[in-house]
């Protein structure tokens, strides 16, 4: 198998900027000539093995920081954006997108922000939205999407919050995390009550009473208790992290604060080093991990996708949650597989079949159009309303990794990892497969042949 060359010009420039070094000094420390460094920083040359060794020795750089994951994510997002009909005659080739993602990632993100603003403005106009006459809204991202993209591009890992959550247990190793959270809240003058008629969590800042639903599952109660602990004990850290993120609106900042408090809660419930060690020991058995840490299956799956601490990374997982309509409600990928920013997931993916087999894990060996192979897991997640007439929320979660890591998962046992892999994609608009029986729209970058006298799987043929 051919070894893939590593082009990391943007990362090298970023590292040199953080160190405030000139190109000449940086080149001297790496043991290369100034022209050679310049060529690497502009992606005219790949990063050599000797340079990788020098980066590790001179700057203690974690080599995983140079992985091409961010570039793949940007390419995937740009391809999806360029599937918009407005680009029908001007869409650049895939090679150009890869150059932009590797050489000018900031420009690529700016393009994505611009397209998102255009798309939202177009939708508002088409639906005669009230925003038509509202000054300044046409070029602003929706708060929800802005926060989603923030976590997406930081690899769903927030180091300061993760380490703060871990310190909570490290400093009091003789107590469980729920006892620690309860004591911390009491020190802040907060009493904890349980009620059958309460929402999941309700806090009254006047009476300083935190009320949790007595009907909620125990992992949910524990999580909500830790969420309130984050707000009370980590507010300064949360606010400083929000300042650095520079969100465009107060709404986005408020949503992000909830997301960061949720992140702290998950990290406190499943502290990084202890959870990583347990995941490796159990071979990533979600049910055993849920039992060990008093968490839900969904919480464990989500936490596995956040193990991206520099120097102590876990297996790169993707994680996704979909509803019964196929709409993606949570998504993150530390792998080369990237999810569609808009719309649902590929219908050939096993996550959609999870609703048919409640309470069971589904396993799938899958291959994306770029030839990368994955082990995919899927399971339904039901969230009862707590009463006969209360609605039940139903979702399915998907978790997976590239096949090279499959042996580290208990779910690979008994599978023929060299056998047949099912074809899956990201979005029909950017999937290049010609004969997919579930295709909904033609692919970008492919011309169509239409023959009124011939009907196959599709009413058209995809030309080469």
C-alpha positions as CSV (number, residue, x, y, z in Angstrom):
1,X,0.0,0.0,0.0
2,X,1.4,3.4,-0.9
3,X,2.2,5.7,2.0
4,X,0.2,9.0,1.8
5,X,2.4,12.1,1.8
6,X,1.8,14.6,4.5
7,X,1.2,18.2,3.4
8,X,0.8,20.4,6.4
9,X,1.8,23.9,5.3
10,X,-1.0,25.7,7.2
11,X,-0.1,23.8,10.4
12,X,3.6,24.7,10.1
13,X,2.8,28.4,9.6
14,X,0.4,28.3,12.5
15,X,3.1,26.7,14.8
16,X,5.8,29.2,13.7
17,X,3.4,32.0,14.4
18,X,2.6,30.8,17.9
19,X,6.3,30.6,18.6
20,X,6.9,34.0,17.0
21,X,9.8,32.7,15.0
22,X,11.1,33.9,11.7
23,X,11.3,31.5,8.8
24,X,15.1,31.5,9.0
25,X,15.2,30.6,12.7
26,X,12.4,28.0,12.3
27,X,14.3,26.4,9.4
28,X,17.5,26.3,11.5
29,X,15.8,24.6,14.3
30,X,14.2,22.0,11.9
31,X,17.6,21.4,10.2
32,X,16.4,22.4,6.7
33,X,17.2,25.3,4.3
34,X,15.1,28.4,4.2
35,X,13.8,27.6,0.6
36,X,12.9,24.1,1.7
37,X,10.8,25.4,4.7
38,X,9.1,27.9,2.4
39,X,8.1,25.1,0.0
40,X,6.7,23.0,2.9
41,X,4.8,26.0,4.3
42,X,3.2,26.5,0.8
43,X,2.5,22.8,0.4
44,X,4.9,22.5,-2.6
45,X,6.7,19.8,-0.7
46,X,5.5,17.2,1.9
47,X,6.7,17.2,5.4
48,X,9.7,14.8,5.6
49,X,10.3,12.2,8.3
50,X,13.4,14.2,9.5
51,X,11.2,17.3,9.9
52,X,8.6,15.4,11.8
53,X,11.3,14.1,14.2
54,X,12.7,17.6,14.6
55,X,9.2,19.0,15.4
56,X,8.7,16.3,18.1
57,X,12.2,16.9,19.6
58,X,12.5,20.7,19.4
59,X,8.9,21.7,20.1
60,X,7.3,18.6,21.7
61,X,4.7,18.7,19.0
62,X,2.0,16.0,19.1
63,X,2.2,14.5,15.6
64,X,-1.6,14.0,15.6
65,X,-1.9,17.8,15.3
66,X,-0.6,17.4,11.7
67,X,-3.3,14.9,10.7
68,X,-5.3,15.9,7.6
69,X,-8.7,15.6,9.5
70,X,-9.5,19.3,9.4
71,X,-8.7,19.6,5.7
72,X,-10.9,16.6,4.9
73,X,-13.7,18.2,7.0
74,X,-13.3,21.5,5.1
75,X,-13.3,19.8,1.7
76,X,-16.4,17.8,2.6
77,X,-18.2,21.0,3.8
78,X,-17.2,23.0,0.7
79,X,-18.3,20.2,-1.7
80,X,-21.7,20.2,0.0
81,X,-22.0,24.0,-0.2
82,X,-21.0,24.0,-3.9
83,X,-23.8,21.6,-4.6
84,X,-26.1,24.6,-4.3
85,X,-27.6,25.3,-7.7
86,X,-26.1,28.8,-7.6
87,X,-22.8,27.2,-8.3
88,X,-24.0,24.9,-11.1
89,X,-21.8,26.4,-13.8
90,X,-18.9,27.5,-11.7
91,X,-18.2,24.7,-9.2
92,X,-14.4,24.2,-9.0
93,X,-12.9,20.7,-9.3
94,X,-12.1,18.6,-6.2
95,X,-8.4,19.2,-6.6
96,X,-8.9,23.0,-6.2
97,X,-10.9,22.4,-3.0
98,X,-8.2,20.3,-1.5
99,X,-5.6,23.0,-2.3
100,X,-7.8,25.7,-0.7
101,X,-8.4,23.5,2.4
102,X,-4.7,22.8,2.9
103,X,-3.2,26.2,1.8
104,X,-5.9,28.6,2.9
105,X,-8.1,27.1,5.6
106,X,-9.2,30.5,6.9
107,X,-10.4,31.4,3.4
108,X,-12.3,28.1,3.1
109,X,-14.1,28.8,6.4
110,X,-14.9,32.3,5.3
111,X,-16.5,30.9,2.1
112,X,-18.6,28.5,4.2
113,X,-19.7,31.3,6.5
114,X,-20.7,33.4,3.4
115,X,-22.6,30.5,1.8
116,X,-24.4,29.8,5.0
117,X,-25.4,33.5,5.3
118,X,-26.6,33.4,1.6
119,X,-28.6,30.2,2.2
120,X,-30.3,31.7,5.3
121,X,-31.1,34.9,3.5
122,X,-32.5,33.0,0.6
123,X,-34.7,30.9,2.8
124,X,-36.0,34.0,4.7
125,X,-36.9,35.7,1.4
126,X,-38.6,32.5,0.0
127,X,-40.7,32.1,3.1
128,X,-41.5,35.9,3.5
129,X,-39.8,35.8,6.8
130,X,-40.1,38.9,9.0
131,X,-36.3,39.2,8.8
132,X,-36.8,40.7,5.4
133,X,-37.0,44.1,6.9
134,X,-34.7,43.6,9.8
135,X,-31.4,45.4,9.4
136,X,-28.2,43.4,9.7
137,X,-29.7,39.9,9.8
138,X,-29.0,38.8,6.2
139,X,-25.3,38.1,6.8
140,X,-25.5,36.6,10.3
141,X,-25.3,32.9,11.0
142,X,-28.1,31.4,13.0
143,X,-27.0,31.1,16.7
144,X,-27.6,27.3,16.7
145,X,-25.5,26.7,13.6
146,X,-22.7,29.0,14.8
147,X,-22.4,27.1,18.0
148,X,-22.6,23.7,16.2
149,X,-19.7,24.8,13.9
150,X,-17.7,26.0,16.9
151,X,-17.7,22.6,18.5
152,X,-17.3,21.0,15.1
153,X,-14.0,22.8,14.3
154,X,-12.5,22.4,17.8
155,X,-12.9,18.6,17.4
156,X,-15.5,18.5,20.1
157,X,-12.8,18.8,22.7
158,X,-12.4,21.8,25.0
159,X,-9.2,21.3,26.9
160,X,-9.7,23.8,29.7
161,X,-13.1,22.5,30.6
162,X,-12.0,18.8,30.3
163,X,-9.1,19.3,32.7
164,X,-11.2,21.3,35.1
165,X,-13.7,18.5,35.3
166,X,-11.0,15.9,35.8
167,X,-9.5,18.0,38.7
168,X,-12.8,17.8,40.4
169,X,-12.3,14.1,40.9
170,X,-8.5,14.1,41.2
171,X,-8.6,16.4,44.2
172,X,-11.1,14.2,46.0
173,X,-10.4,10.7,44.8
174,X,-12.0,9.1,47.9
175,X,-15.5,10.5,47.0
176,X,-17.7,9.8,44.0
177,X,-18.4,12.7,41.6
178,X,-22.1,13.0,42.6
179,X,-21.2,13.4,46.2
180,X,-18.7,16.0,45.2
181,X,-21.2,17.9,43.1
182,X,-23.8,17.8,45.8
183,X,-21.3,19.2,48.4
184,X,-20.2,21.9,45.9
185,X,-23.8,23.1,45.3
186,X,-24.5,23.1,49.1
187,X,-21.4,25.3,49.6
188,X,-23.0,27.7,47.1
189,X,-26.2,27.7,49.1
190,X,-28.2,25.5,46.8
191,X,-30.7,22.9,48.1
192,X,-31.6,19.9,45.8
193,X,-35.1,18.6,45.6
194,X,-36.8,15.9,43.5
195,X,-40.3,16.2,42.1
196,X,-42.6,14.0,40.0
197,X,-44.0,17.1,38.3
198,X,-40.7,18.9,37.6
199,X,-39.0,19.3,34.2
200,X,-35.7,17.6,33.9
201,X,-34.0,20.4,35.8
202,X,-35.3,23.7,37.2
203,X,-33.3,26.2,39.2
204,X,-34.8,29.1,41.1
205,X,-32.1,31.7,41.7
206,X,-34.2,33.5,44.3
207,X,-34.8,30.5,46.6
208,X,-31.6,28.8,45.5
209,X,-33.5,25.5,45.0
210,X,-32.5,23.1,42.3
211,X,-35.4,20.7,41.4
212,X,-34.7,17.6,39.4
213,X,-37.3,15.3,37.9
214,X,-37.9,12.2,40.0
215,X,-39.1,10.5,36.9
216,X,-35.9,10.9,34.9
217,X,-33.5,8.1,34.5
218,X,-30.6,8.1,37.1
219,X,-27.9,8.9,34.5
220,X,-30.0,11.9,33.4
221,X,-30.4,13.1,37.0
222,X,-26.6,12.8,37.6
223,X,-25.9,14.7,34.4
224,X,-28.2,17.5,35.2
225,X,-26.7,17.8,38.7
226,X,-23.3,18.1,37.2
227,X,-24.5,20.7,34.7
228,X,-25.7,22.9,37.5
229,X,-22.4,22.4,39.2
230,X,-20.6,23.7,36.1
231,X,-22.7,26.8,36.1
232,X,-22.1,27.5,39.8
233,X,-18.4,26.5,40.2
234,X,-16.9,27.1,36.8
235,X,-18.7,30.3,35.7
236,X,-15.5,32.3,35.3
237,X,-13.9,29.6,33.1
238,X,-17.0,29.3,31.0
239,X,-17.2,33.0,30.5
240,X,-13.5,33.3,29.5
241,X,-13.9,30.5,27.0
242,X,-16.9,32.2,25.6
243,X,-14.9,35.5,25.3
244,X,-12.3,33.7,23.2
245,X,-14.9,32.2,20.9
246,X,-16.2,35.6,19.9
247,X,-19.7,34.6,18.9
248,X,-21.7,37.0,16.7
249,X,-24.8,37.3,18.9
250,X,-25.8,37.0,22.5
251,X,-28.1,34.1,21.6
252,X,-25.2,32.1,20.2
253,X,-23.2,32.9,23.4
254,X,-26.0,31.7,25.6
255,X,-26.4,28.5,23.6
256,X,-22.7,27.9,23.7
257,X,-22.7,28.4,27.5
258,X,-25.2,25.6,27.8
259,X,-23.1,23.5,25.5
260,X,-20.0,24.1,27.5
261,X,-21.7,23.4,30.8
262,X,-23.0,20.1,29.2
263,X,-19.4,19.4,28.1
264,X,-18.2,19.9,31.7
265,X,-20.9,17.6,33.0
266,X,-20.0,14.8,30.7
267,X,-16.3,15.2,31.4
268,X,-16.9,15.2,35.2
269,X,-19.1,12.1,34.9
270,X,-16.5,10.3,32.8
271,X,-13.1,11.9,33.7
272,X,-10.7,11.8,30.8
273,X,-7.8,9.5,32.0
274,X,-10.0,7.1,33.9
275,X,-12.5,6.9,31.1
276,X,-9.8,6.4,28.4
277,X,-8.2,3.6,30.5
278,X,-11.6,1.9,31.1
279,X,-12.5,2.2,27.4
280,X,-9.2,0.5,26.4
281,X,-9.6,-2.2,29.0
282,X,-13.2,-3.0,28.1
283,X,-12.4,-2.7,24.4
284,X,-14.9,0.1,24.1
285,X,-17.9,-1.9,25.3
286,X,-20.5,0.8,25.7
287,X,-22.7,-1.1,28.1
288,X,-19.9,-1.9,30.4
289,X,-18.7,1.7,30.3
290,X,-22.2,3.0,31.1
291,X,-22.4,0.7,34.1
292,X,-18.9,1.6,35.4
293,X,-19.5,5.4,35.2
294,X,-23.2,5.5,35.9
295,X,-23.9,7.1,32.5
296,X,-26.3,6.3,29.6
297,X,-25.3,4.6,26.4
298,X,-25.7,7.9,24.5
299,X,-23.5,9.8,27.0
300,X,-20.8,7.1,26.7
301,X,-20.9,7.2,22.9
302,X,-20.7,11.0,22.9
303,X,-17.8,11.0,25.4
304,X,-15.8,8.5,23.3
305,X,-15.9,11.0,20.4
306,X,-14.4,13.7,22.6
307,X,-11.1,11.8,23.5
308,X,-8.9,14.2,21.6
309,X,-6.5,15.5,24.2
310,X,-3.1,16.2,22.7
311,X,-0.6,13.5,23.7
312,X,-3.3,11.2,25.1
313,X,-5.8,10.7,22.3
314,X,-8.2,7.9,22.1
315,X,-9.5,6.1,19.0
316,X,-10.8,8.7,16.5
317,X,-14.6,8.1,16.5
318,X,-17.5,9.7,14.7
319,X,-20.7,10.1,16.6
320,X,-24.1,11.1,15.4
321,X,-27.7,11.1,16.6
322,X,-30.7,11.1,14.2
323,X,-34.4,11.3,14.7
324,X,-37.0,9.1,13.0
325,X,-37.2,11.4,10.0
326,X,-33.5,11.0,9.4
327,X,-32.6,14.5,10.6
328,X,-29.2,14.8,12.2
329,X,-29.6,16.3,15.7
330,X,-26.0,15.8,17.0
331,X,-22.9,15.1,14.9
332,X,-19.2,15.0,15.3
333,X,-16.4,13.2,13.5
334,X,-12.7,12.9,14.5
335,X,-12.4,10.5,11.5
336,X,-12.2,11.3,7.8
337,X,-16.0,10.6,7.5
338,X,-17.8,13.9,7.6
339,X,-21.6,14.5,7.9
340,X,-23.8,16.6,5.7
341,X,-24.2,20.1,7.2
342,X,-27.8,20.3,6.0
343,X,-30.4,17.5,5.7
344,X,-30.1,13.9,6.7
345,X,-27.6,11.1,6.6
346,X,-27.1,8.5,3.8
347,X,-30.1,6.1,3.9
348,X,-27.7,3.1,3.4
349,X,-26.2,3.7,6.8
350,X,-27.2,1.3,9.6
351,X,-28.2,4.1,11.9
352,X,-31.6,4.3,10.1
353,X,-32.2,0.6,10.7
354,X,-31.7,0.9,14.5
355,X,-35.4,1.9,15.0
356,X,-36.4,-1.5,13.7
357,X,-34.4,-3.4,16.3
358,X,-34.9,-1.6,19.6
359,X,-32.5,-2.5,22.4
360,X,-29.9,-4.1,20.1
361,X,-26.6,-2.9,18.7
362,X,-26.3,-3.1,14.9
363,X,-22.9,-3.6,13.3
364,X,-22.0,-2.6,9.8
365,X,-18.8,-2.8,7.8
366,X,-19.1,0.2,5.5
367,X,-17.0,1.9,2.8
368,X,-17.3,5.6,1.7
369,X,-16.7,6.7,-1.9
370,X,-13.1,7.7,-1.1
371,X,-12.3,4.1,-0.3
372,X,-12.0,4.5,3.4
373,X,-13.6,1.6,5.4
374,X,-15.3,1.8,8.8
375,X,-16.8,-0.3,11.5
376,X,-20.2,1.4,12.3
377,X,-22.4,0.8,15.3
378,X,-26.0,1.9,15.7
379,X,-28.6,1.6,18.4
380,X,-32.0,3.1,19.2
381,X,-32.3,5.5,22.2
382,X,-35.8,6.0,23.7
383,X,-36.5,8.7,26.2
384,X,-39.8,8.1,28.0
385,X,-41.9,11.0,29.1
386,X,-42.6,9.6,32.5
387,X,-46.3,9.1,32.2
388,X,-48.8,7.1,30.1
389,X,-49.9,10.1,28.0
390,X,-46.5,11.7,27.8
391,X,-44.8,11.5,24.4
392,X,-41.7,9.3,24.0
393,X,-38.7,10.8,22.2
394,X,-37.0,8.3,19.9
395,X,-33.6,8.7,18.4
396,X,-30.9,6.5,17.0
397,X,-27.2,6.9,17.7
398,X,-24.3,6.0,15.5
399,X,-20.7,5.5,16.5
400,X,-17.8,4.3,14.4
401,X,-14.1,4.3,13.6
402,X,-11.9,3.5,10.7
403,X,-11.3,-0.2,10.2
404,X,-7.7,0.0,11.2
405,X,-8.9,0.5,14.8
406,X,-11.6,-2.2,14.7
407,X,-9.7,-4.8,16.6
408,X,-9.7,-2.5,19.6
409,X,-13.5,-2.7,19.7
410,X,-15.4,-5.7,21.2
411,X,-17.9,-5.2,18.5
412,X,-15.5,-6.4,15.8
413,X,-15.5,-9.9,17.3
414,X,-16.8,-12.5,14.8
415,X,-16.8,-10.1,11.8
416,X,-14.9,-10.8,8.7
417,X,-12.9,-7.5,8.5
418,X,-11.7,-8.5,5.0
419,X,-15.1,-9.4,3.7
420,X,-17.8,-7.4,2.0
421,X,-18.2,-3.7,3.0
422,X,-21.5,-2.0,2.3
423,X,-21.3,1.3,0.3
424,X,-22.4,4.4,2.2
425,X,-22.0,8.1,1.4
426,X,-22.4,11.5,3.0
427,X,-25.0,13.3,0.9
428,X,-26.4,12.4,-2.5
429,X,-25.3,15.7,-3.9
430,X,-21.7,14.9,-3.3
431,X,-21.7,11.1,-3.6
432,X,-20.1,9.9,-6.8
433,X,-21.6,6.4,-6.9
434,X,-23.5,5.8,-10.1
435,X,-25.8,2.9,-9.4
436,X,-27.0,3.6,-5.9
437,X,-30.6,2.4,-5.6
438,X,-31.4,5.0,-2.9
439,X,-30.1,8.1,-4.7
440,X,-32.4,11.0,-4.3
441,X,-30.7,13.7,-6.4
442,X,-28.0,13.7,-9.0
443,X,-24.4,14.2,-7.9
444,X,-22.4,17.4,-8.2
445,X,-19.5,17.3,-10.8
446,X,-21.2,14.7,-13.0
447,X,-23.0,15.2,-16.2
448,X,-26.3,13.3,-16.8
449,X,-27.5,11.3,-19.8
450,X,-31.3,11.1,-20.2
451,X,-32.8,8.5,-22.5
452,X,-36.6,8.5,-22.7
453,X,-36.5,5.0,-24.0
454,X,-34.6,3.5,-21.1
455,X,-35.4,3.3,-17.4
456,X,-33.1,1.7,-14.9
457,X,-32.7,2.3,-11.2
458,X,-32.8,6.1,-11.9
459,X,-34.6,8.1,-14.6
460,X,-31.1,9.2,-15.8
461,X,-27.6,7.9,-16.2
462,X,-24.5,9.5,-14.6
463,X,-21.8,10.0,-17.2
464,X,-18.1,9.5,-16.5
